[in-house]
Amino acid sequence: MNRFSLAGAALLLSTASLLAQQAPPPAPPAPTTLTPAQLAIKATAQNVPEIPYKHGGDFIKLPPNLYLGESVGVARNSKSEIFIFTRNGEGARLLKFDKDGKFMREIGRGSYAFAMAHAVRVDAQDFIWTVDEGTNTIVKWSPEGRPVMIIGRRHEPIEGTISSGLPLPPAAPYNFNRPTDIAWDAAGNIFVSDGYNNGRVVKYNKDGRFIKSYGTRGREAGQFNTAHGIQVDAAGNVYAADRNNGRIQVLDNDLNPKAMYTNVGRPWSLCITNGPHQYLYSSNSNPDTNNSETAAVSGEIYKMELDGRIIGKFGHAGKQLGEFSTTHAIDCRNENELLIGEIISWRIQKIFLQPTPSTTTSSR
């Protein structure tokens, strides 16, 4: 090799070395998708302490000729006033009561957003939010009862549902398909369980602008088979009741999967207490139309640590006061004074828990 060839080779090596130094680092490997088995944290629903409790009687006082139907939503505001979202013979109705259960007024009667009520929640500023699966709309109502934000819209008659046999419209940022529940984080971001047909969780900012969605309909990791309830803890983690898959899915604030809590029956409703130490309540519900053999192993409500440990349970299936006939909603603003909405027995019950010290003191 002559000196020109040697010089050329040296130049090429030097250039290659310089380019290698300037080149971007190799891309990190793609994240591994966790399987349900890897995410699962099996709760222990057997041999956990029974929490003593008593019921508050028939405390909801309605005016003449006004009746509750399926009591699918119940929530309290900072004044302990009670809001009930119910399905009766006149459709979906939002009713307000004082803290003692005396009727005060109706909100939104005749609203275009009301057809088949599913949930009502009250945020930290006392705004009232209704979730209607029949109109596929979520409405934010002022404390005075005026609509101030609407997310979603009614479907056209030609758009499909699973029961209609028509093709389902694709999930879209602002189009729900039978949504079920709503929750918020400390920053005011909005989380919706878009439950029956889309099988996903959707995140919006406090102004209602779409950020992200997670999940599709199914039984595998990253899927929901009826996302039926949703809550957010003080750290911003999201808990979704994956009802027909028999599990609670836990996501971080960016909707990345963290865990699945299994062995919790059929979780229909979730509620997280205000804290400072937060607990998760989850109902194991089965309606009368399900296999009758499940009645013997359903109806109870679990009190859980946020890490999935069941620390106590109370109640059983039944139609008498103090029993639970398909719990559809839980208000736990007061940790030991719960409001329970039932879809089968058409009522709201006030339940007073009398926990032992072991169920109210964390081991952490």
N, C-alpha and C positions, 0 to 999 in steps of 0.2 A: 504494500500500500504506500503510495507516495505521500509527500507532506501535505498536498492539497486534500487528498482523501482523508488523511488524519484530521486535518483542520475542520473539514466538513462534518466528519463524524462527531467531533467535539462540539461543534455548533449545534448539531441536532440534539445531542444529549443535553446540552445546556438549555436549549429551547424547551425540550420535553420536560425538564426538571422545573423550569419556570412556569410552564402551563399547568403542571401538576399542582404547584403551590397555589396558583390562582384559581384552580377549578373548585367548584362548590363541593362540600363534603358529601359523601354518599347519603342517599335518603335513608331514614331509619326504617327498619322492617315494619310492615303493616301490622297493626294491633291484632292480636289473636282474639277471635270471637269466642267468648266463654259459653260453654254448654250449660243447659239447665242444671246438670249434676254439679258443675263447678260453682255455679252461683247459689245453689240451694243451701239454705240453713234450715234444717228441720226443727220446727218448734215442737214442744212436748205438750200436747193438749190433755194427756192423760195424767192422773195422779197429781194435778196441780190443786192448790187450795181453793176451796169454795169461798167466795166473798159474801158474807151475810148482807142482806139488803131488804128493804121494804118498799112498797109502792105508795104513791101519794093519792090514791083513789081516783075518782073521776073528776079531775080538777079543771078541765077545759069547759068553760061556760059559754055556750052558744046562744044567740038570740033565737026567738021563735022562727021556725021554718027555715033555719039554716043548719045544714048537717055536714059533718065531715064524710068524705069518701075515703079512697085509698090515701093514707097519710104518708106520702112519699118523702116529704121534706120538713124539717123542723130546725130552727136556729134561733139563738138569742142575741140581742145586741148588748152594748155596754151598760144599759139600764135594766137588763134582765127582761126586757120586753120580748115577746115570743112571736115568731113568724112561722106559719104553717102553710106549706104548699100542698094542695090536696086535689084529687080528681073526684069530682062528684057529678051529679046528673047534668050540671050546667057546664061541664068542662073543667079546665084547670083554673084554680082560684087561689089567690094569695091573701091570707087572713092574718091580721095582727091582733095580739092579745097583750094585756098587761102581765106583770110578773106573777100574778096570782091566777092567771088563766081566764080573766074576764075579757070578753070580746071588746075590741076598740074600733076597728074599721077594716074595710077591704081595700086592697091596693091593686090597681091595674085591671079592674073588671072589664071584660070585652077587649082586652089587648090582643093585637094581631100576633103577639109572641106567645100566646097561651093556647094550647090545645091538649097536650098530654104532659102534665107536670112530672118532673123527676127529682129535682133538688132545689133547696134554697140554702144559702149561706150568707153570713154577715161578716164583712171585713173589719179591719182594725179601725176604720173611720166611720163605722156604722152604716156604710152603704149596703144595700140588700141586693143580692144577686140571685136570679132565678135561672134554672136550666130546664128547658122544655124539650123533651125528645120528640114531641109531635111536630113542632115547628122548626126544629134544628136551630134554635136561637138561644142566646144567652143575653140577658138584660141586666144592666147595672141600674138600680133604682136609688135615688137620693133618699136620705133618711125621712124626707117629707113625702116620698112616694111618687116621684117623677122620674121617668126614664132618662138617663144621662149617657149611656153607652150601650150599643147593641153590637154583638158579634154573631155572625152567621145569618142565615136567611131561610125562609121556607123553601122547600123543594117544589119544583113544578110537578104536576100530576104524572108526567111521563117518566120522571126520574125513578130509579129503581130502589127497592129494598130487598132484603133477603126473602121476606115472606111474599113479595109480589111476583117473584120469578123473573123480573126485569133485570137487566145488567146493572150492577151498582155503579153509580158515578164515581170517578176516581177521587180519592182524598185530595183536598186542596187546602191551602192555608186558612181560608175563611169559610169553608163549607163543612159543616158537621153532618154526620149521619147517625142520628139518635144519640146525642151526647148525654152524659149521665151526672157529672159533678164538676166542681170548681174549687180551686184553692189558690193561695198567694204565698209568696215569700216575703221577707222583711223589706225588700226593695219595692214591693208592689207588683212584681211580675206575676202574671196570671197563668195558671196551669189548669187545663181542661182534660178530663177523661172523655174521649170521643168514642163511646164504648161499644155499642151493640154491633154496628156494621163496619165501622172503620177500624176498630181495635187498636187505638193509639192514644198517646198522651201528647198534647199540644201546648207549647209555651208561647206566650205573648208578653210584650212589655206592659208597663202600667197604663200606657195609652191605647192598648189594644192592637199594637202592631205585631204581626207574626214574626217569631224568631226561629222556631224549630219544632219538628214533630218527631216522635219516636214510636215505632211499632207498626205491625200489621196484624191482620186477623189470623189466628192460628194457635198452635199448641207448643211451638218450639221456643227457644230463646229468642228474644226480640219480638215476640208475638203475644197477643192478648185474645182470650176467648171471653169477651164481655168485660171490658174495663169498667167496673160498676161504681167505683168511688175513688176519691183522691184526696190526699192531705199532704202538707209540707211542714217539716219541722223547723225549729229556730235556726238550724244550720243551713237550711235551704234544700235539704234532701227531700225527694218526692216519693210518696208511698201510694201505689195504685192497687186497688183490689181487683185482681184478675179472677173474677168470680168463677167462671165455668172451668178454669184450669186449676181451681182450688189452691191458689197461692197469692201472696202479696209480693208485688215486684217493687224493689227499691232502686231509685235512680238518683244520680247526683243532680245538681242544679242545672247542668247542661244536658240533661236527659241521657247520660251514659249509664248503663246498667251497673249496679253495685251488688245486689243480692236478691234472692228470692226466699221468702218465708213460706215453707210448705207445712203440711199437716195442720192446717188451720181451718179445716172444713171448707165451706163455701162462703168466702168473705163478701157480704153484700154491702156493708157500710163500714167506713173507717172514721175515726175522730182522734185527733191529737190534742192533748190538754195544753193549756197555756204555759205551764211550768211555774217556777223556774226549772224543776225537774219534769221533763215531759214524758207522758205515757201515751201509748197507742191503744185505743179500743177498737176491736174488730168483731163484727157479728158473724156467727156461723148460722146461716139461715137456709131453710128449704121451704118452699111453698107447698100448700096442700096438694097441688097437682103433681108433685114429684112422687117418686116411689115412697110408699108409706113407711117402709122399713127405715128410711133415713130420719124419720121424726124422732126416733129414740136416740139419735146421736147428733141432733142439731137443736138450734134454738138458743144455745148459750151465747154469751158475749164474753170475749177474752180481754183481759187487761194485760198489756204487754210492755216490756221495755222496748225502746226503739231498735235495739239490736236483734229483736225477734224472739226473745225469751218470754214465754207466757208465765206470768207470776200469779195469776188468779183468774177465776171465771165465775160467772153467776148466771142464773136463769135457765129455763128450759122451754121447749116448745109447748104451746097451749093457748087457749082462748080466754082464760080467766085473767083478772087483774093480777099483776105480778108475774104472769107468764108472757111469752113473746111469740106472736103469730106473724112470722116473717118480718124481722126487723129490717127496715129499709133506710132509716136515718137515725143518727145519733148526734145529739148536741152535748158536748162535754166541756163547755165554758167553765163550769164548776166541776172539778175533778170527781167529787163524790155525790153530785146531784145531777143526774143525767136526764135528758129528755129523749124518749124513744118513740120513733114514728113507725107504725106497723101498716103494711100494705094489705094484709088479709083481714085483720080485725078492725080496720078503719078507725084508728084511735091514736092519741098521743098519751104516753104514760110518763109520769115523773117518778124516777127511781132514786132512792137514797141508799148509797152504799155505806156499809159499816165495816171498813177494812181493818184487818189486824195490822200491827206495826210492820210485819214482814212484807206486806204488799205495798207499803208506801215508802219504804226506805231502800234506796238503791244499794246494791252490794259493790258498786264501782266507786 
